């Protein structure tokens, strides 16, 4: 149950994020669910909109700087929907954790709604997963596009001659989508959720399937098989 003062920080991209469940509405819903009950005060909210380039550079995230400063002034904790909305950089997360242990002006504590009871070790591991996931998504996207080009796929072209390459492209896209969910599913696994509980959590967070629909058990199992 939430207690004390909080400042919410949301990070969204100008790129499409519906498939990954990282949109603003999904993050706001996660914060609302966390603050459901208890004695708390939401002091302020900050929304960062970025292009996705240099996402973990504090200098390029003025709203994060502002939210951290607001936390220092008010004594509030920084509240984020998911750990990777703060950063996908282990060094950045570790630095913030170290600062939060001090008593000086840089001390800021934060809470991630997807793992509110996590200890320092768990947070560090999940940050490492998020950083690794970001690299793999980038690598797999480049590899899939390169293979499609090698097979002669022309996007938007119909007809039997292009049917097989397009099937391969769809399969590659499905693998990329599954990789985007790897961190989320690994987080569920750490929390020891059943697969049905994972489905409920994905739907409650507003995370959509690759086709933009709500999740079913079968769809989740397909993603898990791809990740395996």
C-alpha positions as CSV (number, residue, x, y, z in Angstrom):
1,X,0.0,0.0,0.0
2,X,1.4,3.4,-1.0
3,X,2.5,5.8,1.7
4,X,4.0,9.3,1.6
5,X,4.7,11.7,-1.2
6,X,5.4,10.8,-4.8
7,X,6.3,12.5,-8.1
8,X,5.4,10.6,-11.2
9,X,7.7,10.4,-14.2
10,X,6.5,9.2,-17.6
11,X,8.8,8.7,-20.6
12,X,7.3,8.3,-24.1
13,X,8.7,8.2,-27.5
14,X,7.7,9.9,-30.7
15,X,8.1,6.4,-32.3
16,X,5.2,3.9,-32.1
17,X,5.1,2.2,-28.7
18,X,1.7,0.6,-28.6
19,X,3.1,-2.8,-29.2
20,X,5.5,-2.6,-26.3
21,X,3.0,-1.2,-23.8
22,X,5.1,1.8,-23.0
23,X,2.6,4.5,-24.1
24,X,1.6,7.3,-21.8
25,X,-1.8,5.9,-20.9
26,X,-0.4,2.5,-19.9
27,X,2.1,4.2,-17.7
28,X,-0.5,6.4,-16.1
29,X,-2.7,3.4,-15.5
30,X,0.1,1.6,-13.8
31,X,0.7,4.5,-11.5
32,X,-3.0,4.8,-10.6
33,X,-3.1,1.1,-9.7
34,X,-0.1,1.4,-7.5
35,X,-1.6,4.5,-5.7
36,X,-4.9,2.7,-5.2
37,X,-5.4,2.9,-1.4
38,X,-3.1,4.1,1.4
39,X,-2.2,7.6,2.6
40,X,-0.2,9.2,-0.2
41,X,0.2,12.5,-2.0
42,X,1.0,12.8,-5.7
43,X,2.9,16.1,-5.6
44,X,3.5,16.5,-9.4
45,X,3.8,14.6,-12.7
46,X,6.4,15.0,-15.5
47,X,6.2,13.7,-19.0
48,X,9.3,13.2,-21.2
49,X,8.8,13.0,-25.0
50,X,11.9,11.9,-26.9
51,X,12.9,10.6,-30.2
52,X,14.5,7.4,-28.8
53,X,18.0,8.5,-29.6
54,X,20.3,9.0,-26.5
55,X,17.4,7.9,-24.4
56,X,19.5,7.3,-21.3
57,X,21.5,10.5,-21.4
58,X,20.4,12.7,-18.5
59,X,21.4,15.8,-20.4
60,X,18.9,15.0,-23.1
61,X,16.0,14.5,-20.7
62,X,15.1,17.8,-19.1
63,X,11.9,16.4,-17.6
64,X,13.8,13.8,-15.7
65,X,16.2,16.4,-14.4
66,X,13.2,18.5,-13.3
67,X,11.4,15.6,-11.6
68,X,14.6,14.6,-9.7
69,X,15.1,18.2,-8.5
70,X,11.4,18.3,-7.5
71,X,11.9,15.1,-5.5
72,X,14.9,16.7,-3.7
73,X,13.0,19.8,-2.8
74,X,9.8,18.1,-1.7
75,X,11.3,14.9,-0.2
76,X,9.1,12.9,-2.4
77,X,10.0,9.6,-4.1
78,X,10.2,9.3,-7.8
79,X,7.4,7.0,-9.1
80,X,7.8,5.2,-12.5
81,X,5.5,2.7,-14.2
82,X,8.4,0.4,-15.3
83,X,12.1,0.4,-14.5
84,X,13.1,0.7,-18.2
85,X,11.0,4.0,-18.4
86,X,13.7,5.5,-16.1
87,X,16.6,4.1,-18.1
88,X,17.9,1.0,-19.9
89,X,21.4,1.8,-18.7
90,X,22.8,-0.2,-15.8
91,X,25.3,2.6,-15.0
92,X,22.6,5.2,-14.8
93,X,20.3,3.1,-12.5
94,X,23.2,2.1,-10.3
95,X,24.3,5.7,-9.9
96,X,20.8,6.7,-8.9
97,X,20.6,3.8,-6.4
98,X,23.9,4.9,-4.9
99,X,22.7,8.5,-4.6
100,X,19.5,7.3,-2.9
101,X,21.5,5.7,-0.1
102,X,23.1,9.0,0.9
103,X,21.9,11.8,3.0
104,X,23.1,14.6,0.8
105,X,21.2,16.9,-1.6
106,X,21.4,14.2,-4.4
107,X,19.5,11.6,-2.4
108,X,16.4,10.5,-4.4
109,X,14.5,7.3,-3.8
110,X,12.4,5.8,-6.6
111,X,9.7,3.1,-6.9
112,X,8.9,1.1,-10.0
113,X,5.2,0.1,-10.1
114,X,6.0,-3.2,-11.9
115,X,8.3,-4.3,-9.0
116,X,7.6,-2.1,-5.9
117,X,9.1,-4.4,-3.4
118,X,12.3,-5.2,-5.3
119,X,15.6,-4.9,-3.4
120,X,18.8,-3.4,-4.8
121,X,20.0,-6.7,-6.3
122,X,16.7,-7.3,-8.2
123,X,16.6,-3.7,-9.5
124,X,20.2,-4.1,-10.7
125,X,19.4,-7.4,-12.4
126,X,16.3,-6.0,-14.1
127,X,18.3,-2.9,-15.3
128,X,20.8,-5.3,-16.8
129,X,18.0,-7.2,-18.5
130,X,16.5,-4.0,-19.9
131,X,19.9,-2.9,-21.3
132,X,20.5,-6.3,-22.8
133,X,17.0,-6.3,-24.3
134,X,17.6,-2.9,-25.9
135,X,20.7,-4.1,-27.6
136,X,19.1,-7.3,-28.8
137,X,16.0,-5.5,-30.2
138,X,18.3,-3.2,-32.2
139,X,20.4,-6.2,-33.5
140,X,17.5,-8.3,-34.4
141,X,15.7,-5.5,-36.2
142,X,18.9,-4.9,-38.3
143,X,19.4,-8.6,-39.0
144,X,15.7,-9.1,-40.0
145,X,15.8,-6.1,-42.4
146,X,19.1,-7.3,-43.9
147,X,17.8,-10.9,-44.4
148,X,14.6,-9.6,-45.9
149,X,16.6,-7.4,-48.4
150,X,18.8,-10.4,-49.2
151,X,15.7,-12.5,-50.0
152,X,14.4,-9.7,-52.3
153,X,11.5,-8.6,-50.2
154,X,9.9,-5.3,-51.4
155,X,7.6,-3.9,-48.7
156,X,4.1,-3.2,-50.0
157,X,4.5,-5.4,-53.1
158,X,1.7,-8.0,-53.5
159,X,1.6,-11.2,-55.5
160,X,2.8,-14.8,-55.4
161,X,6.4,-13.9,-56.1
162,X,6.7,-11.9,-53.0
163,X,4.5,-14.0,-50.8
164,X,7.1,-16.3,-49.2
165,X,9.6,-13.5,-48.4
166,X,6.7,-11.6,-46.8
167,X,5.9,-14.6,-44.6
168,X,9.5,-14.7,-43.5
169,X,9.3,-10.9,-42.7
170,X,6.2,-11.5,-40.6
171,X,7.9,-14.2,-38.7
172,X,10.9,-11.9,-38.1
173,X,8.6,-9.2,-36.9
174,X,6.9,-11.6,-34.5
175,X,10.3,-12.5,-33.1
176,X,11.1,-8.8,-32.7
177,X,7.8,-8.1,-30.9
178,X,8.5,-11.1,-28.6
179,X,11.9,-9.6,-27.7
180,X,10.3,-6.3,-26.8
181,X,8.3,-8.2,-24.2
182,X,11.2,-10.2,-22.8
183,X,12.0,-7.9,-19.9
184,X,8.3,-7.7,-18.9
185,X,7.9,-11.5,-19.0
186,X,11.1,-12.0,-17.1
187,X,9.8,-9.6,-14.5
188,X,6.6,-11.6,-14.2
189,X,8.7,-14.7,-13.8
190,X,10.7,-13.2,-11.0
191,X,7.4,-12.4,-9.3
192,X,6.4,-16.0,-9.8
193,X,3.2,-15.2,-11.6
194,X,1.2,-17.9,-13.3
195,X,0.7,-17.6,-17.1
196,X,-3.0,-16.7,-16.5
197,X,-1.9,-14.0,-14.0
198,X,0.6,-12.7,-16.6
199,X,-2.3,-12.4,-19.1
200,X,-4.4,-10.4,-16.6
201,X,-1.4,-8.2,-15.8
202,X,-0.7,-7.4,-19.5
203,X,-4.3,-6.5,-20.1
204,X,-4.6,-4.4,-17.0
205,X,-1.4,-2.5,-17.9
206,X,-2.9,-1.7,-21.4
207,X,-0.2,-3.7,-23.2
208,X,-1.5,-4.9,-26.5
209,X,-0.6,-7.9,-28.7
210,X,1.2,-7.5,-32.0
211,X,-2.2,-7.1,-33.7
212,X,-3.3,-4.5,-31.1
213,X,-5.8,-6.7,-29.3
214,X,-6.1,-7.9,-25.7
215,X,-4.2,-10.9,-24.5
216,X,-5.3,-14.5,-24.3
217,X,-3.4,-17.4,-22.7
218,X,-2.7,-18.9,-26.2
219,X,-1.2,-15.6,-27.4
220,X,1.0,-15.3,-24.4
221,X,2.2,-18.9,-24.7
222,X,3.2,-18.2,-28.4
223,X,5.3,-15.3,-27.3
224,X,7.0,-17.4,-24.5
225,X,7.7,-20.2,-27.0
226,X,9.4,-17.6,-29.3
227,X,11.5,-16.3,-26.5
228,X,12.6,-19.9,-25.6
